[in-house]
């Protein structure tokens, strides 16, 4: 099994963790969060993150997926210093669909987990129709006003 470490601008990381625990109450031991505080230096945050990584590496944990919020920002920069590319990987741009997908597939090998998380994050972003039904125009051959819906 793999563990997941969230690193984000305060209070995003802990909020995402709470959302994941709401859906998967059993994931608490393998899911940790670090909120980057504006008054702490990146070195202090890195020290906290290293402690969190060490705590996640329990017996049975094969790797750690680190998820951060914005590429190039402090959380991502700190995370880049943590990961080794072998037993830990980093994905930036975390969102809730990505996290839930990662938690769902944390039993898979780390490479597969990274792929599933990225796919979950991208598929979770979509434009939603603002007009009913589903913003799809009626076709001239529709027999029923609801035929265009799935």
PEHULIN-V341226 format. One record per helix or strand of 2 or more residues. SS is the DSSP state (H for helix, E for strand). FROM is the first residue (numbers start at 1). TO is the last residue. Records with the same first field share a line. If there is no record, write none. Layout:
SS->FROM-TO  FROM-TO
This chain:
E->2-9  31-36  63-68  88-92
H->12-23  25-30  42-56  74-82  96-104  110-123
